[in-house]
């Protein structure tokens, strides 16, 4: 069930009605949301609900046992079991085939040949997201930073919560579980904010992401040789904007939907293409993943306090794993290496030449340079495989310059979306405030008009969210 | 205690106020949706139409669909995971065999002169070995025998070693405009029967994404372009390639043989197709940077004009440039190599429906085809029509018959209808399925072809029929728009078509001469 579908809004309306009618019936309300979330997930593949339930049960038991014992060996055992169970499932379903094939390929270079074992399974939607969520729970309980969940129902609510189940944001148990402790409440103007977020998210997805995907990006990546270098550049910029609007659009709808239930989900983006460095980019892009890896990997490895060389290594491996988190293929391995190396180089330069407060022009130059790097690295993110990435890169440097194959509408969407991205934040804040302050009738009319406009613009193809595959 | 109670009460009040707000805003949206059902002029904006799967209830259907598809059916599978054995198996043996050939051809180093020898050269007894079309499942249908006869008679002469060219004109939509399928046909037919050159090339890239492969084709952007799809020339004179170019000051175009192309490294003639005009300007044609030959396009309004330059056999670069006077009206250029060989003209009109060819002036296109000496006319449309609201298959069939009659004035020219590729859509559950209009369009085309004495090649069925696009997409043979094939996919289609032609040719040769 996709957020930009009639199904979703009917589903949401039913869940919201039940949720608020059962406001004071704690158990029934939690049961309703859990069942609804399971049905939501099962709309993609009913069988894989078993995986989430297994992972949830494992972590709930591990959390409860961790809370009940002070024996360090037992505590390590339960933490280890949770880590092995969750990462084992993730590895089996997402990475096993790739590593088996890669090992066979590498071995064949040394004259050793075998047919790699292959699991004929599909990647369960959202596995990377919910695995990280549940892991954060057991680690926090192990560290003593979080009390074990009061009930299995509440924990199941946290793991399966439908707005963020399949593509984040990655919510920590420490942020989420306390919100389930009290009778749900709405704050002043929360509904208007939530509705505005949903409308914005849908506009990003339908107006920009899907339009660019169908009319520009897919065409170029499916047949790079059919396009000139300048058209490929436009395609790369197109994908850069597409993926932002796709993912942040999803997050907006997720946050807006949760807001209507009085639940707050964290921000995941902060206008990432205004970043002035790779480090700044990762502080603004998919923030819940970056901070998760920072808190649960980078810091435990010693962070930047472990001596210069070790600090570089810690940084490199964290960024490399961020790349690999996205997918099991050589393109993501290279994407991780590229991002990690850029980050390390940037830190080395930063340490050697500490930055001074620069002029507007210098800042603009840094933003432009960082954006070029992000756009170029997106080749590896979007390409179907290395051959496709090579073909796109070859075409990028072919020196051909025609723009004939890009329709005016595509230019309009591309230029307008980048222009909007670079507008001062205050413009968006004022727009949101204007909506929030408007009377309910005007808000309803604005939403109806937006829905009508988007349904007219929507491509005939249903384009799934990109991050569903991760 | 009392203060805390008051605070709780206030929070409760805020919550109820917010919920009332949500209900009121939602009611406006619901009322707007309801109005699309109450007001007939808003009918097209209804989110749910009679016959659609019931919202939410459709989820059950999608679960069933996933069971049939064996999983997530396109959602969350990544841009394109590597095709697995199961997916390859689902393609069917003919497609698999052709794909294997394409992959093997990619890995085989190119020979320097692969196409100089044809199997039948110097041999008056023309033969086609059954192994050449081994594994084929979909034949060319030509019950009258008249669709392919003129082509096969000429092909037999070419294959028999006579220094004559056999020409094919393949008209179609965007699937043809990229020249991905047609260049494979050109290469394979030329490797088999001898090189005849590159054939017809448009003057400039008038619309996306026209390509002619194996030559270096460049052009300035200051050509005014009138494609037949838009019907901008009231006299219906769009030339052989369906595009009428008007030169502006400084307009130029160049055509050069490609040194590392597997075919077409050498040519022996260059011919410019143009339209005369009382105010027509001059065009300078320069071969290999030498002295310019001036072609005057001044003359009787609308009359077709041709300027042919014979060249020494070898690689060449020809540049045409607006050389003063009024605007020149051009149609395209032909690069050929004399001798025994095949020429395969690719005439792709992006976004075109077959009925757009009715914009032609009948006498004009007949003269153009006659001058070009086409032995087989291939019409390959239907992909764009699949997404259109059809007036009815009978009307579509009748329209297509009109197109055939307009394009094929002479029975001396063979005729074949090339059905569209499977055209699919992805629904909200992620299921990719064939558009319901596709089988109806294919059936209508088949009836039109057979009624007008044309041959018919069922590309849709050759791809695997219903659901083919989904299987091709999974195997990286189709693009993500589910309307076009990838380069490898087009090569597979070409391979299937090529084998079908060889098989029909073999049947033709086996028949006793009438």
Interface residues (C-beta under 8 A of the other chain):
Chain A: X1 X2 X5 X6 X7 X10 X11 X13 X16 X20 X39 X42 X43 X44 X45 X46 X118 X120 X122 X123 X125 X184 X185 X186 X187 X188 X189 X190 X191 X192 X195 X213 X214 X218 X219 X221 X222 X223 X225 X226 X227 X260 X262 X327 X382 X383 X384 X385 X402 X404 X405 X406 X407 X440 X441 X443 X444 X445 X447 X448 X451 X452 X455 X456 X460 X461 X462 X463 X464 X468 X469
Chain B: X11 X12 X14 X15 X18 X19 X21 X22 X24 X25 X26 X27 X28 X29 X32 X33 X45 X47 X48 X55 X56 X58 X59 X62 X63 X66 X71 X72 X74 X75 X76 X77 X78 X79 X80 X82 X84 X86 X178 X180 X205 X207 X208 X209 X211 X221 X387 X425 X426 X427 X428 X429 X430 X476 X479 X480 X481 X482 X484 X486 X487
